[in-house]
Amino acid sequence: MKEFHCGSLVPGCDWHTRHDEEAEVIRRAAEHMRETHGETVIRESMVEAIRSRITQAKSAA
């Protein structure tokens, strides 16, 4: 399971997502950037910034 915490890119944002597929995590993060942070164009550099901040989710044991 992979996860992305928006606060690692946008300080102060508590939003996060997790999914088995990295592509789905990126899709959700890009959608969040458009809807919440007003990004109208998601450039490749933004996708790379998101990708570089995706981590392996810790299991909820």
All heavy atoms as TSV, in Angstrom:
chain	resi	resn	atom	element	x	y	z
A	1	MET	N	N	0.848	-1.175	0.000
A	1	MET	CA	C	0.000	0.000	0.000
A	1	MET	C	C	0.891	1.235	0.000
A	1	MET	O	O	1.810	1.352	0.791
A	1	MET	CB	C	-0.882	-0.036	1.246
A	1	MET	CG	C	-1.877	1.081	1.342
A	1	MET	SD	S	-3.308	0.963	0.259
A	1	MET	CE	C	-4.111	-0.492	0.880
A	2	LYS	N	N	0.615	2.148	-0.900
A	2	LYS	CA	C	1.393	3.376	-1.026
A	2	LYS	C	C	0.544	4.540	-0.514
A	2	LYS	O	O	-0.675	4.502	-0.605
A	2	LYS	CB	C	1.783	3.597	-2.475
A	2	LYS	CG	C	2.639	2.461	-3.011
A	2	LYS	CD	C	2.974	2.660	-4.458
A	2	LYS	CE	C	3.754	1.513	-5.049
A	2	LYS	NZ	N	4.716	0.859	-4.204
A	3	GLU	N	N	1.207	5.564	0.024
A	3	GLU	CA	C	0.450	6.716	0.511
A	3	GLU	C	C	1.173	8.021	0.206
A	3	GLU	O	O	2.386	8.048	0.025
A	3	GLU	CB	C	0.139	6.593	1.999
A	3	GLU	CG	C	1.324	6.666	2.923
A	3	GLU	CD	C	0.945	6.474	4.380
A	3	GLU	OE1	O	-0.253	6.370	4.707
A	3	GLU	OE2	O	1.862	6.409	5.207
A	4	PHE	N	N	0.370	9.078	0.139
A	4	PHE	CA	C	0.871	10.418	-0.108
A	4	PHE	C	C	0.211	11.356	0.889
A	4	PHE	O	O	-1.004	11.334	1.056
A	4	PHE	CB	C	0.539	10.865	-1.542
A	4	PHE	CG	C	0.808	12.323	-1.792
A	4	PHE	CD1	C	2.103	12.786	-1.959
A	4	PHE	CD2	C	-0.232	13.229	-1.863
A	4	PHE	CE1	C	2.355	14.138	-2.175
A	4	PHE	CE2	C	0.006	14.579	-2.086
A	4	PHE	CZ	C	1.302	15.031	-2.241
A	5	HIS	N	N	1.031	12.159	1.562
A	5	HIS	CA	C	0.540	13.187	2.480
A	5	HIS	C	C	0.796	14.538	1.839
A	5	HIS	O	O	1.957	14.901	1.597
A	5	HIS	CB	C	1.260	13.080	3.828
A	5	HIS	CG	C	0.887	11.851	4.583
A	5	HIS	ND1	N	-0.108	11.840	5.527
A	5	HIS	CD2	C	1.345	10.582	4.504
A	5	HIS	CE1	C	-0.230	10.614	6.010
A	5	HIS	NE2	N	0.636	9.832	5.393
A	6	CYS	N	N	-0.273	15.259	1.567
A	6	CYS	CA	C	-0.141	16.546	0.878
A	6	CYS	C	C	0.733	17.520	1.660
A	6	CYS	O	O	1.451	18.326	1.062
A	6	CYS	CB	C	-1.517	17.146	0.621
A	6	CYS	SG	S	-1.465	18.610	-0.437
A	7	GLY	N	N	0.710	17.440	2.974
A	7	GLY	CA	C	1.525	18.338	3.794
A	7	GLY	C	C	3.013	18.244	3.515
A	7	GLY	O	O	3.766	19.172	3.818
A	8	SER	N	N	3.449	17.140	2.909
A	8	SER	CA	C	4.862	17.025	2.540
A	8	SER	C	C	5.198	17.908	1.340
A	8	SER	O	O	6.364	18.196	1.082
A	8	SER	CB	C	5.225	15.567	2.230
A	8	SER	OG	O	4.578	15.118	1.053
A	9	LEU	N	N	4.158	18.356	0.636
A	9	LEU	CA	C	4.332	19.219	-0.534
A	9	LEU	C	C	3.765	20.618	-0.265
A	9	LEU	O	O	4.356	21.615	-0.658
A	9	LEU	CB	C	3.645	18.586	-1.746
A	9	LEU	CG	C	3.834	19.235	-3.099
A	9	LEU	CD1	C	5.305	19.296	-3.477
A	9	LEU	CD2	C	3.063	18.460	-4.159
A	10	VAL	N	N	2.617	20.670	0.391
A	10	VAL	CA	C	1.949	21.926	0.721
A	10	VAL	C	C	1.873	22.018	2.247
A	10	VAL	O	O	0.993	21.404	2.852
A	10	VAL	CB	C	0.528	21.992	0.108
A	10	VAL	CG1	C	-0.145	23.317	0.459
A	10	VAL	CG2	C	0.568	21.782	-1.395
A	11	PRO	N	N	2.804	22.730	2.866
A	11	PRO	CA	C	2.831	22.795	4.325
A	11	PRO	C	C	1.479	23.207	4.917
A	11	PRO	O	O	0.817	24.112	4.418
A	11	PRO	CB	C	3.897	23.857	4.613
A	11	PRO	CG	C	4.792	23.797	3.420
A	11	PRO	CD	C	3.876	23.518	2.259
A	12	GLY	N	N	1.081	22.479	5.957
A	12	GLY	CA	C	-0.171	22.783	6.642
A	12	GLY	C	C	-1.379	22.019	6.141
A	12	GLY	O	O	-2.429	22.041	6.773
A	13	CYS	N	N	-1.257	21.334	5.018
A	13	CYS	CA	C	-2.388	20.567	4.483
A	13	CYS	C	C	-2.389	19.176	5.120
A	13	CYS	O	O	-1.380	18.480	5.101
A	13	CYS	CB	C	-2.302	20.446	2.963
A	13	CYS	SG	S	-3.757	19.606	2.259
A	14	ASP	N	N	-3.541	18.778	5.687
A	14	ASP	CA	C	-3.655	17.490	6.369
A	14	ASP	C	C	-4.160	16.360	5.469
A	14	ASP	O	O	-4.262	15.222	5.915
A	14	ASP	CB	C	-4.606	17.610	7.573
A	14	ASP	CG	C	-4.030	18.489	8.666
A	14	ASP	OD1	O	-2.786	18.531	8.794
A	14	ASP	OD2	O	-4.819	19.138	9.372
A	15	TRP	N	N	-4.490	16.666	4.212
A	15	TRP	CA	C	-5.066	15.667	3.319
A	15	TRP	C	C	-4.043	14.582	3.003
A	15	TRP	O	O	-2.848	14.837	2.885
A	15	TRP	CB	C	-5.517	16.347	2.026
A	15	TRP	CG	C	-6.190	15.441	1.049
A	15	TRP	CD1	C	-7.520	15.150	0.993
A	15	TRP	CD2	C	-5.581	14.716	-0.028
A	15	TRP	NE1	N	-7.771	14.291	-0.044
A	15	TRP	CE2	C	-6.593	14.000	-0.678
A	15	TRP	CE3	C	-4.286	14.595	-0.492
A	15	TRP	CZ2	C	-6.347	13.195	-1.782
A	15	TRP	CZ3	C	-4.032	13.782	-1.575
A	15	TRP	CH2	C	-5.059	13.096	-2.215
A	16	HIS	N	N	-4.531	13.348	2.890
A	16	HIS	CA	C	-3.671	12.240	2.480
A	16	HIS	C	C	-4.515	11.190	1.767
A	16	HIS	O	O	-5.739	11.186	1.879
A	16	HIS	CB	C	-2.933	11.630	3.672
A	16	HIS	CG	C	-3.845	10.979	4.664
A	16	HIS	ND1	N	-4.505	11.692	5.629
A	16	HIS	CD2	C	-4.205	9.694	4.816
A	16	HIS	CE1	C	-5.243	10.867	6.344
A	16	HIS	NE2	N	-5.090	9.641	5.873
A	17	THR	N	N	-3.843	10.329	1.039
A	17	THR	CA	C	-4.515	9.235	0.341
A	17	THR	C	C	-3.592	8.037	0.315
A	17	THR	O	O	-2.378	8.165	0.442
A	17	THR	CB	C	-4.924	9.646	-1.094
A	17	THR	OG1	O	-5.769	8.625	-1.650
A	17	THR	CG2	C	-3.728	9.867	-2.003
A	18	ARG	N	N	-4.197	6.864	0.140
A	18	ARG	CA	C	-3.396	5.644	-0.006
A	18	ARG	C	C	-4.115	4.693	-0.957
A	18	ARG	O	O	-5.336	4.694	-1.068
A	18	ARG	CB	C	-3.106	4.982	1.334
A	18	ARG	CG	C	-4.328	4.600	2.110
A	18	ARG	CD	C	-4.029	3.798	3.352
A	18	ARG	NE	N	-3.123	4.491	4.238
A	18	ARG	CZ	C	-2.758	4.052	5.420
A	18	ARG	NH1	N	-3.214	2.912	5.864
A	18	ARG	NH2	N	-1.933	4.731	6.179
A	19	HIS	N	N	-3.303	3.902	-1.659
A	19	HIS	CA	C	-3.832	2.937	-2.626
A	19	HIS	C	C	-2.707	1.974	-2.959
A	19	HIS	O	O	-1.531	2.275	-2.771
A	19	HIS	CB	C	-4.307	3.664	-3.888
A	19	HIS	CG	C	-5.175	2.818	-4.771
A	19	HIS	ND1	N	-4.656	1.975	-5.716
A	19	HIS	CD2	C	-6.513	2.695	-4.828
A	19	HIS	CE1	C	-5.663	1.362	-6.332
A	19	HIS	NE2	N	-6.806	1.777	-5.802
A	20	ASP	N	N	-3.074	0.808	-3.472
A	20	ASP	CA	C	-2.068	-0.178	-3.877
A	20	ASP	C	C	-1.240	0.296	-5.066
A	20	ASP	O	O	-0.061	-0.010	-5.174
A	20	ASP	CB	C	-2.725	-1.508	-4.246
A	20	ASP	CG	C	-3.282	-2.225	-3.020
A	20	ASP	OD1	O	-2.739	-2.026	-1.910
A	20	ASP	OD2	O	-4.256	-2.979	-3.174
A	21	GLU	N	N	-1.880	1.035	-5.975
A	21	GLU	CA	C	-1.231	1.464	-7.216
A	21	GLU	C	C	-0.706	2.899	-7.113
A	21	GLU	O	O	-1.453	3.818	-6.759
A	21	GLU	CB	C	-2.223	1.403	-8.378
A	21	GLU	CG	C	-2.789	0.024	-8.647
A	21	GLU	CD	C	-1.767	-0.917	-9.237
A	21	GLU	OE1	O	-0.878	-0.429	-9.964
A	21	GLU	OE2	O	-1.862	-2.119	-8.969
A	22	GLU	N	N	0.569	3.097	-7.434
A	22	GLU	CA	C	1.153	4.438	-7.422
A	22	GLU	C	C	0.404	5.383	-8.355
A	22	GLU	O	O	0.180	6.549	-8.016
A	22	GLU	CB	C	2.625	4.361	-7.821
A	22	GLU	CG	C	3.315	5.711	-7.800
A	22	GLU	CD	C	4.772	5.623	-8.194
A	22	GLU	OE1	O	5.054	5.702	-9.397
A	22	GLU	OE2	O	5.611	5.458	-7.282
A	23	ALA	N	N	-0.002	4.895	-9.513
A	23	ALA	CA	C	-0.705	5.742	-10.485
A	23	ALA	C	C	-2.006	6.288	-9.906
A	23	ALA	O	O	-2.358	7.454	-10.155
A	23	ALA	CB	C	-0.987	4.957	-11.767
A	24	GLU	N	N	-2.707	5.492	-9.123
A	24	GLU	CA	C	-3.955	5.953	-8.512
A	24	GLU	C	C	-3.671	6.977	-7.420
A	24	GLU	O	O	-4.416	7.948	-7.269
A	24	GLU	CB	C	-4.751	4.770	-7.958
A	24	GLU	CG	C	-6.066	5.154	-7.290
A	24	GLU	CD	C	-7.082	5.855	-8.190
A	24	GLU	OE1	O	-6.932	5.834	-9.436
A	24	GLU	OE2	O	-8.037	6.433	-7.644
A	25	VAL	N	N	-2.619	6.797	-6.673
A	25	VAL	CA	C	-2.233	7.783	-5.657
A	25	VAL	C	C	-1.937	9.114	-6.337
A	25	VAL	O	O	-2.404	10.176	-5.887
A	25	VAL	CB	C	-1.013	7.297	-4.835
A	25	VAL	CG1	C	-0.507	8.399	-3.917
A	25	VAL	CG2	C	-1.363	6.055	-4.032
A	26	ILE	N	N	-1.198	9.079	-7.433
A	26	ILE	CA	C	-0.865	10.301	-8.175
A	26	ILE	C	C	-2.129	10.942	-8.740
A	26	ILE	O	O	-2.302	12.160	-8.660
A	26	ILE	CB	C	0.160	10.011	-9.288
A	26	ILE	CG1	C	1.502	9.639	-8.651
A	26	ILE	CG2	C	0.310	11.213	-10.223
A	26	ILE	CD1	C	2.528	9.102	-9.628
A	27	ARG	N	N	-3.034	10.141	-9.293
A	27	ARG	CA	C	-4.290	10.669	-9.846
A	27	ARG	C	C	-5.093	11.392	-8.760
A	27	ARG	O	O	-5.567	12.513	-8.960
A	27	ARG	CB	C	-5.132	9.549	-10.457
A	27	ARG	CG	C	-6.371	10.071	-11.198
A	27	ARG	CD	C	-7.420	9.008	-11.423
A	27	ARG	NE	N	-8.040	8.559	-10.193
A	27	ARG	CZ	C	-8.950	9.258	-9.495
A	27	ARG	NH1	N	-9.318	10.456	-9.888
A	27	ARG	NH2	N	-9.485	8.758	-8.390
A	28	ARG	N	N	-5.212	10.753	-7.615
A	28	ARG	CA	C	-5.962	11.358	-6.512
A	28	ARG	C	C	-5.287	12.634	-6.013
A	28	ARG	O	O	-5.960	13.620	-5.702
A	28	ARG	CB	C	-6.090	10.373	-5.355
A	28	ARG	CG	C	-6.979	9.195	-5.651
A	28	ARG	CD	C	-6.970	8.226	-4.493
A	28	ARG	NE	N	-7.785	7.049	-4.762
A	28	ARG	CZ	C	-7.958	6.077	-3.877
A	28	ARG	NH1	N	-7.369	6.130	-2.688
A	28	ARG	NH2	N	-8.718	5.039	-4.193
A	29	ALA	N	N	-3.972	12.607	-5.918
A	29	ALA	CA	C	-3.233	13.782	-5.450
A	29	ALA	C	C	-3.387	14.941	-6.435
A	29	ALA	O	O	-3.576	16.095	-6.018
A	29	ALA	CB	C	-1.762	13.436	-5.249
A	30	ALA	N	N	-3.315	14.650	-7.724
A	30	ALA	CA	C	-3.482	15.698	-8.736
A	30	ALA	C	C	-4.891	16.293	-8.659
A	30	ALA	O	O	-5.061	17.518	-8.747
A	30	ALA	CB	C	-3.205	15.139	-10.131
A	31	GLU	N	N	-5.881	15.448	-8.481
A	31	GLU	CA	C	-7.262	15.920	-8.337
A	31	GLU	C	C	-7.385	16.819	-7.100
A	31	GLU	O	O	-8.018	17.879	-7.139
A	31	GLU	CB	C	-8.197	14.716	-8.214
A	31	GLU	CG	C	-9.657	15.077	-8.090
A	31	GLU	CD	C	-10.526	13.838	-8.046
A	31	GLU	OE1	O	-10.560	13.097	-9.052
A	31	GLU	OE2	O	-11.137	13.607	-6.988
A	32	HIS	N	N	-6.765	16.413	-6.004
A	32	HIS	CA	C	-6.777	17.214	-4.779
A	32	HIS	C	C	-6.106	18.566	-5.021
A	32	HIS	O	O	-6.621	19.601	-4.562
A	32	HIS	CB	C	-6.046	16.449	-3.654
A	32	HIS	CG	C	-5.764	17.285	-2.454
A	32	HIS	ND1	N	-6.744	17.662	-1.558
A	32	HIS	CD2	C	-4.605	17.827	-2.006
A	32	HIS	CE1	C	-6.187	18.409	-0.603
A	32	HIS	NE2	N	-4.886	18.516	-0.861
A	33	MET	N	N	-4.990	18.576	-5.736
A	33	MET	CA	C	-4.289	19.829	-6.020
A	33	MET	C	C	-5.181	20.788	-6.808
A	33	MET	O	O	-5.190	21.987	-6.546
A	33	MET	CB	C	-2.999	19.571	-6.806
A	33	MET	CG	C	-1.941	18.884	-6.003
A	33	MET	SD	S	-1.463	19.879	-4.607
A	33	MET	CE	C	0.035	19.090	-4.152
A	34	ARG	N	N	-5.943	20.248	-7.762
A	34	ARG	CA	C	-6.853	21.088	-8.554
A	34	ARG	C	C	-7.994	21.613	-7.686
A	34	ARG	O	O	-8.285	22.811	-7.688
A	34	ARG	CB	C	-7.429	20.302	-9.728
A	34	ARG	CG	C	-6.496	20.170	-10.911
A	34	ARG	CD	C	-7.201	19.639	-12.147
A	34	ARG	NE	N	-7.527	18.228	-12.031
A	34	ARG	CZ	C	-6.694	17.233	-12.307
A	34	ARG	NH1	N	-5.471	17.503	-12.723
A	34	ARG	NH2	N	-7.066	15.986	-12.171
A	35	GLU	N	N	-8.653	20.717	-6.954
A	35	GLU	CA	C	-9.859	21.086	-6.220
A	35	GLU	C	C	-9.581	21.927	-4.975
A	35	GLU	O	O	-10.340	22.833	-4.669
A	35	GLU	CB	C	-10.628	19.827	-5.816
A	35	GLU	CG	C	-11.205	19.087	-6.993
A	35	GLU	CD	C	-11.895	17.796	-6.602
A	35	GLU	OE1	O	-11.892	17.430	-5.403
A	35	GLU	OE2	O	-12.448	17.152	-7.517
A	36	THR	N	N	-8.523	21.612	-4.243
A	36	THR	CA	C	-8.273	22.259	-2.955
A	36	THR	C	C	-7.273	23.404	-3.042
A	36	THR	O	O	-7.456	24.426	-2.385
A	36	THR	CB	C	-7.786	21.215	-1.930
A	36	THR	OG1	O	-8.766	20.169	-1.859
A	36	THR	CG2	C	-7.586	21.818	-0.558
A	37	HIS	N	N	-6.257	23.231	-3.850
A	37	HIS	CA	C	-5.182	24.221	-3.899
A	37	HIS	C	C	-5.220	25.093	-5.149
A	37	HIS	O	O	-4.313	25.899	-5.365
A	37	HIS	CB	C	-3.824	23.532	-3.737
A	37	HIS	CG	C	-3.696	22.797	-2.438
A	37	HIS	ND1	N	-3.742	23.431	-1.215
A	37	HIS	CD2	C	-3.560	21.477	-2.169
A	37	HIS	CE1	C	-3.631	22.522	-0.249
A	37	HIS	NE2	N	-3.517	21.334	-0.806
A	38	GLY	N	N	-6.236	24.918	-5.998
A	38	GLY	CA	C	-6.442	25.806	-7.132
A	38	GLY	C	C	-5.469	25.644	-8.285
A	38	GLY	O	O	-5.360	26.530	-9.126
A	39	GLU	N	N	-4.761	24.509	-8.325
A	39	GLU	CA	C	-3.846	24.267	-9.451
A	39	GLU	C	C	-4.687	23.962	-10.694
A	39	GLU	O	O	-5.456	23.014	-10.711
A	39	GLU	CB	C	-2.929	23.080	-9.151
A	39	GLU	CG	C	-1.969	23.305	-8.011
A	39	GLU	CD	C	-0.895	24.322	-8.329
A	39	GLU	OE1	O	-0.534	24.489	-9.505
A	39	GLU	OE2	O	-0.410	24.951	-7.389
A	40	THR	N	N	-4.559	24.774	-11.725
A	40	THR	CA	C	-5.350	24.550	-12.931
A	40	THR	C	C	-4.637	23.634	-13.914
A	40	THR	O	O	-5.278	22.937	-14.688
A	40	THR	CB	C	-5.696	25.886	-13.623
A	40	THR	OG1	O	-4.482	26.603	-13.870
A	40	THR	CG2	C	-6.611	26.725	-12.745
A	41	VAL	N	N	-3.308	23.639	-13.869
A	41	VAL	CA	C	-2.511	22.782	-14.745
A	41	VAL	C	C	-1.569	21.966	-13.866
A	41	VAL	O	O	-0.836	22.525	-13.054
A	41	VAL	CB	C	-1.695	23.613	-15.761
A	41	VAL	CG1	C	-0.802	22.715	-16.596
A	41	VAL	CG2	C	-2.611	24.440	-16.641
A	42	ILE	N	N	-1.622	20.652	-14.027
A	42	ILE	CA	C	-0.722	19.779	-13.280
A	42	ILE	C	C	0.438	19.421	-14.217
A	42	ILE	O	O	0.300	18.589	-15.099
A	42	ILE	CB	C	-1.443	18.505	-12.784
A	42	ILE	CG1	C	-2.684	18.869	-11.958
A	42	ILE	CG2	C	-0.480	17.636	-11.978
A	42	ILE	CD1	C	-2.415	19.660	-10.690
A	43	ARG	N	N	1.543	20.102	-14.039
A	43	ARG	CA	C	2.710	19.890	-14.898
A	43	ARG	C	C	3.470	18.634	-14.485
A	43	ARG	O	O	3.309	18.131	-13.377
A	43	ARG	CB	C	3.639	21.096	-14.821
A	43	ARG	CG	C	3.044	22.330	-15.444
A	43	ARG	CD	C	4.017	23.496	-15.418
A	43	ARG	NE	N	3.584	24.574	-16.269
A	43	ARG	CZ	C	2.616	25.433	-15.977
A	43	ARG	NH1	N	1.965	25.313	-14.849
A	43	ARG	NH2	N	2.302	26.400	-16.813
A	44	GLU	N	N	4.324	18.165	-15.366
A	44	GLU	CA	C	5.140	16.984	-15.090
A	44	GLU	C	C	5.980	17.181	-13.828
A	44	GLU	O	O	6.173	16.259	-13.051
A	44	GLU	CB	C	6.024	16.650	-16.290
A	44	GLU	CG	C	6.817	15.372	-16.132
A	44	GLU	CD	C	5.975	14.119	-15.978
A	44	GLU	OE1	O	4.844	14.082	-16.500
A	44	GLU	OE2	O	6.446	13.168	-15.322
A	45	SER	N	N	6.453	18.396	-13.611
A	45	SER	CA	C	7.247	18.667	-12.406
A	45	SER	C	C	6.419	18.465	-11.141
A	45	SER	O	O	6.943	17.996	-10.120
A	45	SER	CB	C	7.824	20.084	-12.452
A	45	SER	OG	O	6.789	21.047	-12.528
A	46	MET	N	N	5.122	18.786	-11.198
A	46	MET	CA	C	4.235	18.559	-10.054
A	46	MET	C	C	4.029	17.062	-9.845
A	46	MET	O	O	4.069	16.572	-8.717
A	46	MET	CB	C	2.889	19.247	-10.271
A	46	MET	CG	C	1.882	18.969	-9.165
A	46	MET	SD	S	2.300	19.733	-7.586
A	46	MET	CE	C	1.909	21.424	-7.951
A	47	VAL	N	N	3.838	16.326	-10.933
A	47	VAL	CA	C	3.675	14.870	-10.849
A	47	VAL	C	C	4.931	14.254	-10.236
A	47	VAL	O	O	4.843	13.384	-9.356
A	47	VAL	CB	C	3.365	14.254	-12.234
A	47	VAL	CG1	C	3.393	12.736	-12.176
A	47	VAL	CG2	C	2.019	14.746	-12.745
A	48	GLU	N	N	6.096	14.708	-10.648
A	48	GLU	CA	C	7.348	14.191	-10.100
A	48	GLU	C	C	7.495	14.541	-8.620
A	48	GLU	O	O	7.990	13.727	-7.833
A	48	GLU	CB	C	8.552	14.708	-10.905
A	48	GLU	CG	C	8.676	14.071	-12.268
A	48	GLU	CD	C	8.749	12.553	-12.220
A	48	GLU	OE1	O	9.433	11.992	-11.337
A	48	GLU	OE2	O	8.090	11.906	-13.049
A	49	ALA	N	N	7.060	15.746	-8.238
A	49	ALA	CA	C	7.114	16.149	-6.830
A	49	ALA	C	C	6.205	15.250	-5.992
A	49	ALA	O	O	6.568	14.828	-4.891
A	49	ALA	CB	C	6.718	17.610	-6.678
A	50	ILE	N	N	5.034	14.936	-6.519
A	50	ILE	CA	C	4.115	14.022	-5.830
A	50	ILE	C	C	4.742	12.637	-5.746
A	50	ILE	O	O	4.800	12.036	-4.669
A	50	ILE	CB	C	2.747	13.975	-6.547
A	50	ILE	CG1	C	2.024	15.323	-6.407
A	50	ILE	CG2	C	1.892	12.830	-6.010
A	50	ILE	CD1	C	0.823	15.490	-7.318
A	51	ARG	N	N	5.219	12.139	-6.886
A	51	ARG	CA	C	5.799	10.789	-6.937
A	51	ARG	C	C	6.945	10.646	-5.930
A	51	ARG	O	O	7.058	9.632	-5.247
A	51	ARG	CB	C	6.285	10.472	-8.349
A	51	ARG	CG	C	6.912	9.084	-8.471
A	51	ARG	CD	C	7.324	8.744	-9.890
A	51	ARG	NE	N	6.140	8.442	-10.685
A	51	ARG	CZ	C	5.782	9.093	-11.789
A	51	ARG	NH1	N	6.526	10.088	-12.249
A	51	ARG	NH2	N	4.705	8.746	-12.444
A	52	SER	N	N	7.782	11.660	-5.827
A	52	SER	CA	C	8.940	11.580	-4.941
A	52	SER	C	C	8.545	11.570	-3.466
A	52	SER	O	O	9.353	11.192	-2.614
A	52	SER	CB	C	9.908	12.726	-5.210
A	52	SER	OG	O	9.384	13.947	-4.739
A	53	ARG	N	N	7.306	11.959	-3.159
A	53	ARG	CA	C	6.834	12.013	-1.774
A	53	ARG	C	C	5.908	10.836	-1.418
A	53	ARG	O	O	5.380	10.801	-0.300
A	53	ARG	CB	C	6.143	13.348	-1.523
A	53	ARG	CG	C	7.147	14.496	-1.476
A	53	ARG	CD	C	6.437	15.842	-1.579
A	53	ARG	NE	N	7.360	16.953	-1.379
A	53	ARG	CZ	C	8.118	17.469	-2.337
A	53	ARG	NH1	N	8.080	16.977	-3.573
A	53	ARG	NH2	N	8.913	18.484	-2.083
A	54	ILE	N	N	5.700	9.934	-2.338
A	54	ILE	CA	C	4.902	8.730	-2.047
A	54	ILE	C	C	5.748	7.777	-1.220
A	54	ILE	O	O	6.898	7.520	-1.553
A	54	ILE	CB	C	4.411	8.061	-3.347
A	54	ILE	CG1	C	3.406	8.979	-4.063
A	54	ILE	CG2	C	3.783	6.704	-3.045
A	54	ILE	CD1	C	2.970	8.472	-5.417
A	55	THR	N	N	5.153	7.290	-0.151
A	55	THR	CA	C	5.853	6.376	0.740
A	55	THR	C	C	5.069	5.070	0.861
A	55	THR	O	O	3.904	4.992	0.481
A	55	THR	CB	C	6.029	6.986	2.139
A	55	THR	OG1	O	4.743	7.285	2.687
A	55	THR	CG2	C	6.881	8.244	2.085
A	56	GLN	N	N	5.726	4.073	1.396
A	56	GLN	CA	C	5.077	2.806	1.694
A	56	GLN	C	C	4.278	3.012	2.974
A	56	GLN	O	O	4.819	3.479	3.978
A	56	GLN	CB	C	6.121	1.698	1.864
A	56	GLN	CG	C	5.554	0.319	1.908
A	56	GLN	CD	C	4.934	-0.094	0.576
A	56	GLN	OE1	O	5.360	0.309	-0.492
A	56	GLN	NE2	N	3.875	-0.881	0.665
A	57	ALA	N	N	2.984	2.710	2.928
A	57	ALA	CA	C	2.121	2.895	4.098
A	57	ALA	C	C	2.514	1.918	5.189
A	57	ALA	O	O	2.835	0.759	4.914
A	57	ALA	CB	C	0.663	2.711	3.708
A	58	LYS	N	N	2.486	2.405	6.408
A	58	LYS	CA	C	2.735	1.538	7.547
A	58	LYS	C	C	1.482	0.722	7.812
A	58	LYS	O	O	0.375	1.263	7.772
A	58	LYS	CB	C	3.096	2.365	8.776
A	58	LYS	CG	C	4.402	3.118	8.603
A	58	LYS	CD	C	4.608	4.078	9.764
A	58	LYS	CE	C	5.866	4.887	9.609
A	58	LYS	NZ	N	5.876	5.785	8.481
A	59	SER	N	N	1.629	-0.557	8.065
A	59	SER	CA	C	0.455	-1.396	8.306
A	59	SER	C	C	-0.183	-1.031	9.636
A	59	SER	O	O	0.506	-0.710	10.607
A	59	SER	CB	C	0.847	-2.874	8.285
A	59	SER	OG	O	1.775	-3.122	9.312
A	60	ALA	N	N	-1.496	-1.061	9.653
A	60	ALA	CA	C	-2.246	-0.759	10.876
A	60	ALA	C	C	-2.402	-2.038	11.677
A	60	ALA	O	O	-3.391	-2.753	11.590
A	60	ALA	CB	C	-3.594	-0.162	10.520
A	61	ALA	N	N	-1.399	-2.358	12.458
A	61	ALA	CA	C	-1.398	-3.620	13.206
A	61	ALA	C	C	-2.052	-3.475	14.557
A	61	ALA	O	O	-2.123	-2.496	15.167
A	61	ALA	CB	C	0.031	-4.111	13.382
